[in-house]
Amino acid sequence: MTLNRRTVVAGLAATLLPFRAEAAWPDKTITLLHGFAPGGGTDATSRVLAEGLAKILGQTVVVETKPGAGTTLAGAQLARSAPDGYTISLITATYGASSAFYKTLSYKPVDDLKGICQVSEAPYMFSCNADAPFKTLAELIAAAKKQPDKPFTYGTPGVGSGPHLIVEQVAQLAGVKFQHIPFRGGAQAVVEVLAGRVDFMVDPPISMIEQIKAGKFRALAVTTAQRFASFPDIPTVAEAGFPNYAAPGWYALVGPAALPDDIVARLHAATTTLLKDEAVKERLLALGSQAKTSQPKEVIDLLASDVKRWSEVLDKAKIERI
């Protein structure tokens, strides 16, 4: 058979292209998307990750914020993005709660994502004004039982948020009622608890830790399975009379569902390497979370478990979905 020049070139291109495509990633800027406003704990965590991953991968990683609709706007953007490894997202436990809370979304919140790696775990914290009459979560619940016609009020970052559903679940387990006061963020809830207009609040500790250190807030409990390393003196919800209770906050990296396995493996390896760095661990602790990694599939399993859990809480509480 006679080979002409065009045939030879075409054959070489067919042989080399797959190798070049695999070897080239990443050859341009990677976008790290999240669904919160700039300046908060998730944004700060994203920037720690972006800085570290850029060094390991040898490519710029920029953080993009797309707040709104309980992080589902960012979820929709990720689901629609090209599965080429240049758009990934940091999601949190709020994403799971919101996925349960919204009746319909333009994407499938679990099936349209592909796990990369869990990044960290953090408690949600029950806190109140330091002048409040209750000193523990058990005392708060006991007080609530004594005044069923006048429910204690609690503040959260919004309807359908992780903190909202956590309080609803604890109330269901305890057989009490609390009155939800939603805000646009944890900072607003802090102001109202400080002023005595709201009885207690639940949020990640970063929003209230300065008030606790200043003696203006009293921490009642954390939602992790064990006491949290940064706050060893604060008991768990389980210790307040709810054995085995755990509803931690979490951060995880994900990509669109069709993200190739080889890129997932690269990103997973880079993330686990980054989270072994003691300086990175310390920076995450300062933000109120503890480094914790996982396998890619475990991220999706965790998300699916949260969606199921919070759907059941919503159904039992007869909270109308949006």
Secondary structure, 3 states (H helix, E strand, C coil): CCCCHHHHHHHHHHHHHHHHHHHHCCCCCEEEEECCCCCCHHHHHHHHHHHHHHHHHCCCEEEEECCCHHHHHHHHHHHHCCCCCCEEEEEEHHHHHHHHHCCCCCCCCCCCEEEEEEEEEECCEEEEECCCCCCCHHHHHHHHHHCCCCCEEEEECCCCCHHHHHHHHHHHHHCCCEEEEECCCHHHHHHHHHCCCCCEEEECHHHCHHHHHCCCEEEEEECCCCCCCCCCCCCECHHHCCCCCCCCEEEEEEEECCCCHHHHHHHHHHHHHHCCCHHHHHHHHHCCCEECCCCHHHHHHHHHHHHHHHHHHHHHHCCCCC
